[in-house]
Amino acid sequence: MAGRQERYALRAMGQTRVDLRHLLEDLRDAYPDAIEETILSEVVANALDSGATSVRVLTDPSEKTVVVVDDGCGMGRRELARYHDLAATTKTRGEGIGFAGVGIKLGLLVAEAVLTETRRGSVHVATRWHLASRQKAPWQWVAPPGWVGQRGTAVGLKLHNPLSPLLDAGFVEGRLRLHYEPLFDAAFDDILSERYPSGVAFWVNGRPMPRRRAGESGERAALVVRLPRKRKPAAFGILVRASSPLPEDLQGLAISTLGKVIRRGWDWIGLVSSSPGLVGGLIEAPGLSAALTLNKGDFVRAGRRGITYLGYRKALQEAVQAQLTAWGEARDREDSARRRAARPLERDLEAVLLDLAGEFPALAALVERRPGGQRRLPTGRESLPEATGCVATAGDSAPVATADPAGSGGGDAASAGPPPEPEPPAPAAPVAQATLRPTAAGPGRPRRSTRYVLAIDFEDRPESHDLGRLVESVVLVNTAHPAFRRAVASRSEGYHAALTVGMALAAVAVEPAGAQAFLTTFLARWGEAVSRDRRRRQPRAAPQQ
């Protein structure tokens, strides 16, 4: 009897099958750019993670092939074999700018074959890989084609489409400049010198890509941000104001880390220029690589790494806002009647966040620190100075925002050396300056109250079923939601807005399982804040004679 059961179990054994094409298509859809642009960007990112100082791209439209060659550390035979496993990676979370070699794996969707050659020491091997069916992607060892020199890795794609943009040298050059803009501007060499001490050179079809300075035809301003007890800049950037509209790809402020542009626009920093089509720029912050999401396409906004990102973002806001104000480009976002009506609720929410910041440290990253009003975040880690103990001030420290109308000071502003000794003040026009340094209350320095900068705004999104959403430090209430219209009819907009804020903050403050408990706590503290505010407004009784 036992023997028959054992034979039946063997015959009934199944096998897990994976739809590789569907999996790759899901990975493709996780990126905002076209698949060709994603492949190029990710292959170069993995080359930079390997320590490459040179990246060469070769295109051959007649053969429908594109090859990317780097001089990085290369791979061993065993590493190259594991490289064909879609689930395997040598990447460490929080390090580097490449996503587990996904770029070349996406190449299986657009190529007849993927040829990979690598060389490290005496190991010089190559493989050929292709997608044979929805469930099978076989690969085999082949003779190296000779693309790699002394060391490094080369990836070649035999494309399906003879009109693929990857075969266009102009497209390749444009996308490389767009995604790796800091590596083409000498002003960013100092901030990137620790990661790329010899720089990175790019070649397309045997021609070197020249380096050029951003905003050559406009007015430039250098931005430098230093962290407490750090002599080297933590971030460096260039703001550009042009006389004619910038190209659409260059409009807004870009944020990059380790040379790769992650976000572009004004949404990520929560600021708006009064002339968004004329003002652009780029900020490089190498330390933000620790806060990248898994696909390296955005920044984490929850947990300890989210606190790091929000701390950096607040510091950058101070520097950028100072320069926009100096140019007369700052925009006041509180003009509408609804915004004016939301101000009392925002004041109540300040008290709520003040109460909740100790219990939910991620909320403390929304704080706007003022001189004398510093609060240390209870993160339990001393390795995140970027998010704690920082204050942006104007004074006698190293300049963060300095205008350079002639366009001659971009490179010098990024110096990583120690700041010069302060000189006696001389009567001169004020210059916008900001730095990050710790402050503390002491004799003669009264502690000022901490101000939280969570803002409430409104938007019409009929296609969304959400009450609202959190965009950086602004909660956008969906005025098209039926619940909002019912709240307006019953004159309970304040409660609806508070509920929306609580639900939006829950995604940042806690894990999904704790969202309901957080919302209950949030509404209880909000009710207490409203009661306290009413008691303060009650007139005091006149003393009896």
TAKAPE-V186967 format. One record per backbone hydrogen bond with DSSP energy under -0.5 kcal/mol. NH is the residue of the N-H (numbers start at 0). CO is the residue of the C=O. Records with the same first field share a line. If there is no record, write none. Layout:
NH = CO / CO
This chain:
4 = 0
5 = 1
6 = 2
7 = 3
8 = 4
9 = 5
10 = 6
11 = 7
12 = 8 / 9
19 = 17 / 133
20 = 133
22 = 18
23 = 19
24 = 20
25 = 21
26 = 22
27 = 23
28 = 24
29 = 25 / 26
30 = 27
37 = 33
38 = 34
39 = 35
40 = 36
41 = 37
42 = 38
43 = 39
44 = 40
45 = 41
46 = 42
47 = 43
48 = 44
49 = 45
50 = 47
51 = 46
54 = 200
55 = 68
56 = 202
57 = 66
59 = 64
62 = 59
63 = 59
64 = 59
65 = 156
66 = 57
67 = 154
68 = 55
69 = 152
70 = 53
72 = 49
79 = 75
80 = 76
81 = 77
82 = 78
83 = 80
84 = 81
85 = 83
87 = 84
94 = 91
99 = 97
101 = 98
104 = 100
105 = 101
106 = 102
107 = 104
108 = 105
109 = 105 / 106
110 = 106
111 = 157
112 = 157
113 = 128
114 = 112 / 155
115 = 113 / 126
116 = 153
117 = 124
118 = 151
119 = 122
122 = 119
123 = 121
124 = 117
125 = 141
126 = 115
127 = 139
128 = 113
129 = 137
131 = 129 / 135
132 = 135
139 = 127
141 = 125
151 = 118
152 = 69
153 = 116
154 = 67
155 = 114
156 = 65
157 = 112
158 = 63 / 156
159 = 109
161 = 159
163 = 160
166 = 163
167 = 164
168 = 166
171 = 167
172 = 168
173 = 169
174 = 170
175 = 171
176 = 172
177 = 173
178 = 174
179 = 175
180 = 177
182 = 179
183 = 180
184 = 181
187 = 184
188 = 185
191 = 187
192 = 189
195 = 191
198 = 195
200 = 52
202 = 54
203 = 206
204 = 56
206 = 203
208 = 201
209 = 207
211 = 183
215 = 212
217 = 214
218 = 240
219 = 403
220 = 238
221 = 401
222 = 236
223 = 399
224 = 234
226 = 231
229 = 226
233 = 224
234 = 224
235 = 283
236 = 222
237 = 281
238 = 220
239 = 279
240 = 218
241 = 277
245 = 276
249 = 246
250 = 246 / 247
251 = 275 / 278
252 = 264
253 = 251 / 280
254 = 262
255 = 282
256 = 259
259 = 256
260 = 178
261 = 254
262 = 254
264 = 252
269 = 265 / 266
270 = 265
273 = 328
275 = 272
277 = 274
278 = 274
279 = 239
280 = 251
281 = 237
282 = 253
283 = 235
284 = 255 / 282
286 = 233
287 = 284
288 = 285
289 = 286
290 = 287
291 = 288
292 = 297
295 = 292
299 = 290
302 = 507
305 = 301
306 = 302
307 = 303
308 = 304
309 = 305
310 = 306
311 = 307
312 = 308
313 = 309
314 = 310
315 = 311
316 = 312
317 = 313
318 = 314
319 = 315
320 = 316
321 = 317
322 = 318
323 = 319
324 = 320
325 = 321
326 = 322
327 = 323 / 324
328 = 323
329 = 323
330 = 271
332 = 330
339 = 335
340 = 336
341 = 337
342 = 338 / 339
345 = 341
346 = 342
347 = 343
348 = 344
349 = 345
350 = 346
351 = 347
352 = 348
353 = 349
354 = 350
355 = 351
356 = 352
359 = 355
362 = 359
363 = 359 / 360
364 = 361
365 = 362
366 = 363
367 = 450
368 = 366
372 = 369
378 = 376
386 = 383
387 = 384
392 = 390 / 434
401 = 221 / 399
403 = 219
406 = 403
412 = 408
413 = 410
414 = 411
434 = 392
435 = 225
436 = 390 / 434
441 = 444
444 = 441
447 = 371
450 = 367
452 = 365
454 = 472
456 = 474
458 = 476
460 = 458
463 = 460
468 = 475
470 = 468 / 473
471 = 469
472 = 470
473 = 470
474 = 454
475 = 468 / 473
476 = 456 / 474
477 = 466
478 = 458 / 476
480 = 477
483 = 480
484 = 480
485 = 481
486 = 482
487 = 483
488 = 484
489 = 485
490 = 487
491 = 486
495 = 491
496 = 492
497 = 493
498 = 494
499 = 495
500 = 496
501 = 497
502 = 498
503 = 499
504 = 500
505 = 501
506 = 502 / 503
507 = 504
508 = 504
509 = 505
513 = 510
514 = 511
517 = 513
518 = 514
519 = 515
520 = 516
521 = 517
522 = 518
523 = 519
524 = 520
525 = 521
526 = 522
527 = 523
528 = 524
529 = 525
530 = 526
531 = 527
532 = 528
533 = 529
534 = 530
535 = 531
536 = 532
537 = 533 / 534
